[in-house]
Amino acid sequence: KFVVLDNSDIMATKTAGVRFPDVSPRSRTPEKLFQRTFASTAPKIKSFSSIGLQNDANIYFGTNTNFLSQSGSTMAAAEEQASHVSLKQSLCLEMLAGGHVHSFVDFFYLTHANDNFVPDPEDESENKVPRELGEDSLFLLQKNLTLAETAGRNGDSKNVVAGSKALALHFETLGNVPVAIKFHEKCLEVARTSGDSELEGKANESLGLAYQKLGDTPKSISYFEEFNQLAMRSKNREEYSRACHHLVETYRTFAEESEAKDDYQTSVEFLIKCLEKAKACRDLTAEGLANYKLGLAYRVLCRQDLRIEHLQNYLNICRQTQDSVGEGIAASALALAFEENRDIANSVKFLEENIRHAERTGQTAAKAQSCGELGMIYSKANDFDRAVEYFEKYFQIALEMKDVQLMDKARVFLGIARGNQKVNQFLSASDTDRPYSWEILS
């Protein structure tokens, strides 16, 4: 077998003509591996600078390759130096001795390229120095790289995927998601080539989750949608349910991202998709939230009919799931929707219902808000007696909450309402034929 290290391709193994040594137990000492593996090719392995590595191969292996042609005394010194090679070097030598060329190349790259390290979270300096991989990581790398390479030679796609996935998950735990994605992509490629739809589905799921961690929602959606399609074709209910839940979350996230850009049409489009998938996996909580967000979006798009429809659906789901907080939010949102639609009767109905609900559940802030909104509605309708009634409740709740800002707001509203009430009483008295009764103004 031959190994090739091509500097023009990132640690690719194509052509340097390194012949592997005899790997019997007595020939596997570091010094003999140096003699057998690198003696004939020392001039060919010069530098890995093409991938940003500053150490030559001879430095990496802890010695100068020219020592192999030197005198016996120099060889003895080199042997002594080789006996103290680092863990990285020892693991690399084992991989080469075992014929795992690709594993060696990947291991070398993963343990040397700065992009593969994660900054130390305890390092508070501006120029954080990356942490090197620990011993456990090095052993895990060697084990799974060689597992995947051996399995690949034997046509064992499941173990290729197993080794690559273990590496992907390990780099995810280290916080290095981009490197993890490379291994997840390898899993997907092998699964597709082998025609294993189950492995393909899981690889798509893993890639979707990885891109979700990176905040790349569109890519995450594309992989979850592929996972969903594969689960449907295989009629795997468990995987289909997982795919639906993933899509519910990512569709909602993309809708929120679109809303932040004031793209409400796209937001509604993905909220509808979110709602459909929530129904498919029977997730009532997600279904309710999708309805609520659709209600808010349709307000901006001036679709009052659809707005009220989705908010009513949200209220029904909250009652079904006994979500007391959500029920209050839904009632308040419906009251505002009916008010803006000039349906005052229904607006008052939902606000009064929300007050009763808040009293039952002890939601003081929600009760205060509804009292204030009712006071405003009755003020606009020139029913100042009812307005004063609800603004007094609003002010009393603010006092109980000891919320200074809310007290100031409620005091102003109550003062205006009482002033309007007095004026209205005065004007009502002035319309009569009898003398004025000043007592009503006291």
Buried (B, 14 or more C-beta within 10 A) or exposed (E): EEBBBBBEEEBEBEEBEBEBBEBEEEEBBBBBBBBBBBEEBBEBBEEBEEBEBEEBBBEBBBBBBEBBEEEEEBBEBBBEBBEEBEEBBBBBBBBBBBBBBBBBBBBBBBBBBEEBBBEEEEEEEEEBEBBEBEEEBBEBBBBBBBBBBBBBEEEBBBBBBBBBBBBBBBBBEBEBBEBBBBBBBBBBBBBBEBEBBBBBBBBBBBBBBBBBEEEBBEBBBBBBBBBBBBBEEBEBEEBBBBBBBBBBBBBBBBBBBBBEEEEBEBBBBBBBBBBBBBBBBEBBBBBBBBBBBBBBBBBEEEBBEBBBBBBBBBBBBBBEBEBBEBBBBBBBBBBBBBBEBEBBEBBBBBBBBBBEBBEEBEBBBBBBBBBBBBBBBBBEEEBBEBBBBBBBBBBBBBEEEEBEEBBEBBBEBBEBBBEBBBEBBEEEBEEEEEEEEEEEEE
